[in-house]
Amino acid sequence: MTRTLSWIVQPRRSAGYSMVELLIAMGIFAIGFVALAAMFPAAAHMQKKTADTIVARAAAEYTRAIGPERAKGVGVPGSAIDDGMGGTTRVVTPLKGVISFAAQWPLADRSYPTSIAGVRGRDFFVVPVFRFVSEEQGNLVVSFITKPDPGARYPAPENYDGVANAGDPTEVPKVVSINVSAASGNRFDFNNNRRNASEGVPDQVRQGDLIADSNGAIYTVTRAEVDHIIVNSLIQPDRYSGNMPTAIWFVLSPDENRSSPVQDVVSFFAAAGDPAPPFAVFVDNESAEFVAGSGVTISNAGTPGKFMIVDRGPDTPEGSDGGTIHNKQSGSKGWAKFVVDVEEPGQYEVYVRWLEKSNRHFNCTISVFDGVITDDVHDASIQLGQLTGQNLRIAPSDDLNAAGDPPTGGIPFQRLPFTATMSGTTMTILFECTSLNSSARFVVDAAFIRRLQ
């Protein structure tokens, strides 16, 4: 008997992929895809950065090429002094912002690329600062090549020791200076955090920034701290004056979310011009307005012309005729204001004088505004600076004479501790005393305004 064997072949079941394996595979794919996708914006960013670097170098070369001609004839304030024999002699100056340079080197020639018709649409702007070196070499011109962030605004800043281009539009980054308290080795000591820290604003000078000191030396910042910065090379005495630097110049960033506008810093020499005397105006009390608040009466506005600056030294006549605001009600308010016409937009320092006495108010606010204000409506104009808590029972401590120099004696004035950067030609100086008690009063006598070139 023959037995037939038969096999039934069962199909073998495929093992397949588990859910874990699928998730791992998807994760690997996702990582690779993200890395691949990230290459494209990174490449685009790198390409843009390279293009900006190339254009910035072209702007620097353009500045070197036209700068000596455009900057020719600029007069640096302080470079001519009295020689004691009826003439003047020229002396070396530190770097300064010179307002008058814009007339001969307009923004159209300080912006790049020039192929773009509208100045405001250009990518790079040049901001120069000047120092007089000698009759032969002329002025050393240090020029900052800046690139604003798209959409950023750069208004004229406050609370700096110098501003090079306050008159430029808000689209143009501003170059400012801060005095240094010490300079040695490769370290500058100064207050590097002047703005309110609660606003989230970073230190003023950032690591990687290009800066210039007051002697014209150019550095890269390698570390920036609250009270000092470290730079990439040794800080040396000036080759012309022998002095160590007393300030630094740098490009101001608008906020912590914006990149630093400085792209390059170049320097060259240009023929120097004679420095124009700085604009100065003296305002006597007949030019002041006295405004009474609730419960306040005004008397003794003074005799015009009695107070004047005519010569140097202790023989200068001192006025005693200031306008007086008498308080008749506790807790009331009084104002006195000077409205002054200045020469042109720019930077000004302001000196004020009052008459001291034991019954004067001890807590007064003195403010300067760009424009005209109406009584206590302060937001009608831009506030340029404010001195609070001023004791009017004590006489001002600073001295000033008709030439704008501190004499050994004469009329006491107090310089307000800020630079007033004017966008127009009308300035308001406001004395404001609140919560006057039953006997307090204040007397405003005069003001002196001087342009900083």
C-alpha positions as CSV (number, residue, x, y, z in Angstrom):
1,M,0.0,0.0,0.0
2,T,1.3,3.2,-1.0
3,R,0.9,6.2,1.4
4,T,0.8,9.5,-0.1
5,L,2.2,12.3,2.1
6,S,1.1,15.8,1.5
7,W,2.4,19.0,3.0
8,I,0.3,22.1,3.3
9,V,2.7,25.0,3.0
10,Q,1.5,27.8,5.3
11,P,2.6,31.2,4.2
12,R,5.1,32.7,6.6
13,R,3.8,35.8,8.4
14,S,5.9,38.9,7.9
15,A,7.3,40.5,11.1
16,G,6.6,44.2,9.9
17,Y,7.5,47.3,12.0
18,S,6.4,48.1,15.4
19,M,5.0,51.5,16.4
20,V,8.2,52.3,18.3
21,E,10.3,51.7,15.2
22,L,8.0,53.9,13.1
23,L,8.2,56.7,15.6
24,I,12.0,56.5,15.7
25,A,12.2,56.5,11.9
26,M,9.9,59.5,11.7
27,G,12.0,61.3,14.3
28,I,15.2,60.8,12.4
29,F,13.5,62.0,9.2
30,A,12.1,65.1,11.0
31,I,15.5,66.0,12.4
32,G,17.1,65.6,9.0
33,F,14.4,67.6,7.3
34,V,14.6,70.4,9.8
35,A,18.4,70.5,9.5
36,L,18.1,70.6,5.7
37,A,15.4,73.3,5.8
38,A,17.5,75.4,8.2
39,M,20.3,75.5,5.8
40,F,18.3,77.7,3.4
41,P,17.6,80.7,5.7
42,A,21.1,80.3,7.2
43,A,22.5,80.5,3.7
44,A,20.3,83.5,2.9
45,H,21.4,85.2,6.1
46,M,25.0,84.5,5.4
47,Q,24.7,85.8,1.9
48,K,23.0,89.0,3.1
49,K,25.7,89.5,5.7
50,T,28.4,89.0,3.1
51,A,26.7,91.5,0.8
52,D,26.4,94.0,3.7
53,T,30.1,93.6,4.5
54,I,31.1,94.3,0.8
55,V,28.8,97.4,0.6
56,A,30.1,98.6,4.0
57,R,33.7,98.4,2.7
58,A,32.7,100.2,-0.5
59,A,31.1,102.9,1.7
60,A,34.3,103.2,3.7
61,E,36.4,103.6,0.6
62,Y,33.9,106.1,-0.8
63,T,34.2,108.1,2.4
64,R,38.0,108.1,2.2
65,A,37.8,109.2,-1.4
66,I,35.4,112.2,-1.0
67,G,35.9,113.0,2.7
68,P,39.0,115.2,2.5
69,E,37.2,117.4,0.0
70,R,33.8,117.4,1.7
71,A,35.2,118.0,5.2
72,K,37.6,120.7,4.1
73,G,37.4,124.1,5.9
74,V,35.5,122.9,9.0
75,G,36.4,125.0,12.0
76,V,36.8,123.0,15.2
77,P,35.7,125.0,18.3
78,G,38.5,125.6,20.8
79,S,41.3,125.3,18.3
80,A,42.0,129.1,18.3
81,I,42.8,130.8,21.6
82,D,43.9,134.3,22.7
83,D,47.7,134.5,22.4
84,G,47.8,137.4,24.9
85,M,49.1,139.9,22.3
86,G,45.9,140.8,20.5
87,G,45.9,137.8,18.2
88,T,45.1,134.1,18.3
89,T,47.1,130.9,18.3
90,R,46.0,127.4,17.2
91,V,46.0,124.5,19.7
92,V,45.3,120.8,19.4
93,T,41.7,119.8,20.3
94,P,40.1,116.5,21.2
95,L,37.5,114.9,18.9
96,K,34.4,117.0,18.8
97,G,31.0,117.0,17.1
98,V,30.9,120.1,14.8
99,I,27.3,121.2,13.9
100,S,28.4,123.4,11.0
101,F,29.9,120.4,9.0
102,A,26.5,119.4,7.6
103,A,26.3,122.6,5.5
104,Q,29.3,121.6,3.4
105,W,29.0,117.8,3.8
106,P,25.3,117.2,3.4
107,L,23.6,113.8,4.0
108,A,23.3,113.2,0.3
109,D,27.1,112.9,0.2
110,R,27.3,111.0,3.5
111,S,25.0,108.1,2.4
112,Y,25.6,105.1,0.3
113,P,24.9,103.5,-2.2
114,T,24.6,106.7,-4.2
115,S,22.8,104.8,-7.0
116,I,19.6,104.9,-4.8
117,A,17.9,108.2,-5.6
118,G,16.3,109.0,-2.2
119,V,18.7,109.6,0.7
120,R,16.3,108.0,3.2
121,G,16.3,104.8,1.2
122,R,20.0,104.3,1.3
123,D,21.6,101.6,3.5
124,F,24.7,103.3,4.9
125,F,25.3,106.7,6.5
126,V,28.5,108.4,7.4
127,V,28.9,110.5,10.6
128,P,32.1,112.4,11.1
129,V,33.7,113.9,14.2
130,F,36.7,116.3,14.1
131,R,39.8,117.4,15.9
132,F,42.2,120.1,15.0
133,V,45.8,118.8,14.9
134,S,48.0,121.5,13.2
135,E,48.0,124.1,10.4
136,E,50.0,121.7,8.2
137,Q,47.9,118.6,8.7
138,G,44.6,120.3,9.4
139,N,41.8,118.4,11.0
140,L,41.8,114.7,11.8
141,V,38.3,113.4,10.7
142,V,37.1,110.2,12.2
143,S,34.1,108.9,10.3
144,F,31.6,106.2,11.6
145,I,30.1,104.1,8.8
146,T,26.6,103.2,10.1
147,K,23.8,100.9,8.9
148,P,20.4,101.4,10.5
149,D,18.1,98.4,11.2
150,P,15.0,98.5,8.9
151,G,12.2,100.4,10.6
152,A,14.4,101.6,13.5
153,R,14.3,105.2,14.6
154,Y,17.3,107.1,16.0
155,P,16.1,110.4,17.6
156,A,18.6,112.9,19.0
157,P,19.6,111.4,22.3
158,E,19.7,113.0,25.7
159,N,22.2,112.8,28.6
160,Y,25.3,112.4,26.6
161,D,28.4,114.5,26.7
162,G,28.4,115.1,23.0
163,V,26.3,114.3,19.9
164,A,27.9,114.5,16.5
165,N,24.8,114.5,14.2
166,A,21.8,115.7,16.2
167,G,20.5,117.4,13.1
168,D,20.3,114.2,11.0
169,P,16.9,112.6,10.4
170,T,15.7,109.9,12.8
171,E,16.5,107.2,10.2
172,V,20.2,108.0,10.7
173,P,22.0,106.4,13.7
174,K,23.4,108.9,16.2
175,V,27.1,109.1,17.2
176,V,27.6,110.2,20.8
177,S,30.4,110.6,23.3
178,I,30.7,109.8,27.0
179,N,33.5,111.2,29.2
180,V,35.8,108.6,30.8
181,S,37.0,108.8,34.4
182,A,40.1,106.8,33.7
183,A,42.0,105.2,30.8
184,S,44.9,102.8,31.3
185,G,46.2,99.6,29.8
186,N,43.4,98.5,27.5
187,R,40.5,99.7,29.8
188,F,38.2,102.7,29.8
189,D,36.3,103.4,33.0
190,F,33.0,105.3,32.8
191,N,29.2,104.9,33.4
192,N,28.2,102.5,30.7
193,N,24.6,102.2,31.7
194,R,23.1,105.8,31.6
195,R,19.6,104.8,30.6
196,N,17.0,103.3,32.9
197,A,17.9,99.6,33.5
198,S,14.2,98.9,34.2
199,E,13.4,99.6,30.5
200,G,15.4,96.6,29.5
201,V,18.0,98.7,27.6
202,P,21.4,97.1,27.4
203,D,24.7,98.8,28.2
204,Q,25.5,101.6,25.9
205,V,28.7,100.1,24.4
206,R,28.5,96.5,23.3
207,Q,31.1,93.8,22.8
208,G,32.3,93.9,19.2
209,D,31.5,97.6,18.7
210,L,34.0,99.9,17.0
211,I,34.7,103.0,19.0
212,A,37.1,106.0,18.9
213,D,38.7,107.8,21.8
214,S,39.0,111.6,22.1
215,N,42.5,111.5,20.5
216,G,41.1,109.8,17.4
217,A,42.4,106.2,18.1
218,I,40.1,103.5,16.9
219,Y,39.4,100.3,18.9
220,T,37.2,97.2,19.0
221,V,35.4,96.5,22.2
222,T,36.3,93.0,23.5
223,R,34.3,93.2,26.7
224,A,31.6,95.7,28.0
225,E,30.6,96.0,31.6
226,V,28.4,98.4,33.6
227,D,31.3,100.6,34.7
228,H,34.0,100.0,32.1
229,I,35.0,98.5,28.7
230,I,38.0,96.5,27.6
231,V,39.4,97.2,24.1
232,N,41.6,95.2,21.8
233,S,44.8,97.3,22.0
234,L,46.8,99.4,24.5
235,I,45.5,102.9,25.2
236,Q,48.3,105.3,24.4
237,P,49.0,109.0,25.0
238,D,48.2,111.3,22.1
239,R,51.1,111.8,19.7
240,Y,50.2,115.5,19.2
241,S,49.3,116.7,22.7
242,G,50.7,113.9,24.9
243,N,47.4,113.7,26.7
244,M,45.5,110.5,27.6
245,P,42.0,110.2,26.1
246,T,39.2,111.8,28.2
247,A,36.2,110.5,26.3
248,I,35.0,107.9,23.8
249,W,32.8,108.2,20.7
250,F,30.5,105.4,19.6
251,V,27.3,104.7,17.7
252,L,24.2,104.4,19.9
253,S,21.8,101.4,19.5
254,P,18.1,102.2,19.9
255,D,17.3,99.1,22.1
256,E,18.5,95.6,23.0
257,N,16.6,94.0,20.2
258,R,18.5,95.9,17.5
259,S,21.9,95.1,16.2
260,S,24.7,97.6,16.6
261,P,24.5,100.1,13.7
262,V,28.3,100.6,13.5
263,Q,29.9,98.9,10.5
264,D,33.3,100.5,10.2
265,V,35.3,103.5,11.3
266,V,37.8,105.3,9.0
267,S,39.9,108.4,9.5
268,F,41.7,110.9,7.2
269,F,43.0,114.4,7.3
270,A,41.2,117.5,5.8
271,A,42.3,121.1,5.6
272,A,41.1,123.1,8.7
273,G,39.0,126.2,8.7
274,D,38.9,129.0,11.3
275,P,36.6,128.2,14.1
276,A,33.5,130.3,14.3
277,P,32.7,131.8,17.7
278,P,29.9,129.8,19.4
279,F,26.5,131.3,19.5
280,A,25.5,132.6,22.9
281,V,22.6,134.6,24.1
282,F,21.9,136.3,27.5
283,V,18.3,136.5,28.6
284,D,17.5,139.1,31.3
285,N,14.4,138.9,33.6
286,E,12.4,141.3,31.4
287,S,12.3,138.4,28.9
288,A,10.7,136.1,31.4
289,E,7.1,135.3,31.9
290,F,5.8,134.8,35.4
291,V,2.7,132.6,35.7
292,A,0.6,132.4,38.9
293,G,-1.0,129.2,40.0
294,S,-4.0,129.0,42.4
295,G,-3.5,131.3,45.4
296,V,-0.3,132.8,43.9
297,T,0.2,136.5,43.2
298,I,3.1,138.1,41.3
299,S,5.0,141.3,42.1
300,N,8.3,143.0,41.4
301,A,9.0,141.8,37.9
302,G,12.2,143.9,37.9
303,T,13.8,146.6,35.8
304,P,14.8,145.6,32.3
305,G,18.5,145.9,31.5
306,K,19.8,146.1,35.0
307,F,21.4,142.7,34.8
308,M,23.9,142.3,32.0
309,I,27.1,140.5,31.1
310,V,29.5,143.1,29.7
311,D,33.0,142.2,30.8
312,R,35.2,139.8,32.7
313,G,35.9,139.4,36.4
314,P,34.5,140.7,39.7
315,D,33.7,144.2,38.3
316,T,30.8,142.8,36.2
317,P,27.6,144.4,37.6
318,E,25.4,142.0,39.5
319,G,21.6,142.4,39.2
320,S,19.3,142.3,42.2
321,D,16.1,143.0,40.4
322,G,14.8,139.6,39.6
323,G,11.1,138.9,39.3
324,T,9.5,137.5,42.5
325,I,6.7,135.1,42.8
326,H,5.0,135.5,46.2
327,N,3.0,132.6,47.6
328,K,-0.2,133.4,49.5
329,Q,-1.6,129.9,49.9
330,S,0.0,126.8,51.2
331,G,0.4,124.0,48.7
332,S,0.0,126.2,45.6
333,K,2.2,126.4,42.5
334,G,4.1,129.1,40.6
335,W,6.0,129.1,37.3
336,A,8.6,131.4,35.7
337,K,9.7,130.7,32.2
338,F,12.1,132.1,29.6
339,V,11.3,131.7,25.9
340,V,14.5,132.1,24.0
341,D,15.3,132.2,20.2
342,V,18.4,130.3,19.5
343,E,20.5,130.4,16.3
344,E,19.8,127.0,14.8
345,P,19.0,123.4,15.7
346,G,21.9,121.8,17.6
347,Q,23.3,121.2,21.0
348,Y,23.2,123.9,23.7
349,E,24.3,124.3,27.3
350,V,22.1,126.3,29.6
351,Y,23.0,128.4,32.6
352,V,20.5,130.0,35.0
353,R,20.7,132.4,37.9
354,W,18.4,133.2,40.8
355,L,18.6,135.3,43.9
356,E,19.2,133.5,47.1
357,K,17.6,134.2,50.5
358,S,16.5,132.2,53.5
359,N,12.8,132.5,52.6
360,R,13.3,131.1,49.1
361,H,11.7,127.8,48.1
362,F,14.0,124.8,48.6
363,N,12.5,122.2,46.2
364,C,12.2,123.6,42.7
365,T,12.3,121.9,39.3
366,I,14.1,123.5,36.4
367,S,13.3,122.1,32.9
368,V,14.3,122.9,29.3
369,F,12.0,122.3,26.4
370,D,12.4,122.2,22.7
371,G,9.7,124.6,21.7
372,V,7.1,126.8,23.5
373,I,5.1,125.4,26.4
374,T,1.9,126.8,27.8
375,D,2.1,127.1,31.6
376,D,2.1,123.6,33.0
377,V,1.1,121.8,29.9
378,H,4.5,120.2,29.5
379,D,3.7,117.6,26.9
380,A,3.2,120.4,24.3
381,S,6.9,120.2,23.6
382,I,9.8,117.9,23.9
383,Q,11.5,117.9,27.3
384,L,15.3,118.1,26.8
385,G,16.4,117.8,30.4
386,Q,15.3,118.4,34.0
387,L,17.0,119.4,37.3
388,T,14.8,118.4,40.3
389,G,14.9,119.4,43.9
390,Q,16.9,122.5,43.4
391,N,17.5,124.6,46.6
392,L,16.8,128.2,45.7
393,R,18.0,129.4,49.1
394,I,21.6,128.8,47.9
395,A,23.2,130.9,45.2
396,P,24.4,129.2,42.0
397,S,28.0,128.0,42.2
398,D,29.3,128.2,38.6
399,D,30.8,131.4,37.2
400,L,30.5,132.7,33.6
401,N,31.5,135.9,31.9
402,A,30.6,137.6,28.6
403,A,33.2,135.5,26.7
404,G,31.6,132.3,27.9
405,D,34.6,131.5,30.1
406,P,34.6,130.9,33.9
407,P,36.2,134.0,35.4
408,T,37.8,134.2,38.9
409,G,34.9,136.3,40.1
410,G,31.8,138.0,38.8
411,I,28.3,136.9,38.2
412,P,27.3,133.4,39.6
413,F,25.4,131.1,37.3
414,Q,24.6,127.4,37.5
415,R,25.0,125.2,34.5
416,L,22.2,122.7,34.1
417,P,23.6,119.2,34.2
418,F,22.6,118.2,30.7
419,T,23.0,119.1,27.0
420,A,19.9,120.5,25.4
421,T,19.6,119.1,21.8
422,M,17.3,121.4,19.9
423,S,15.4,120.3,16.8
424,G,14.0,123.8,16.3
425,T,15.0,127.4,17.2
426,T,12.8,128.2,20.2
427,M,13.8,127.0,23.7
428,T,11.8,127.3,26.9
429,I,13.4,127.3,30.3
430,L,10.9,126.6,33.0
431,F,11.2,127.2,36.8
432,E,8.4,125.3,38.5
433,C,7.8,125.3,42.3
434,T,5.0,123.3,43.8
435,S,3.7,122.9,47.4
436,L,4.9,126.4,48.4
437,N,4.5,127.0,52.1
438,S,3.1,130.2,53.5
439,S,6.4,132.1,53.4
440,A,8.3,130.6,50.5
441,R,8.9,132.4,47.3
442,F,11.5,132.2,44.5
443,V,13.3,134.8,42.4
444,V,14.4,134.1,38.8
445,D,17.0,136.6,37.5
446,A,18.6,135.6,34.2
447,A,19.6,132.8,31.8
448,F,22.6,132.2,29.5
449,I,22.4,129.8,26.6
450,R,25.5,128.8,24.6
451,R,25.7,126.5,21.6
452,L,28.1,123.6,21.7
453,Q,29.7,123.2,18.2
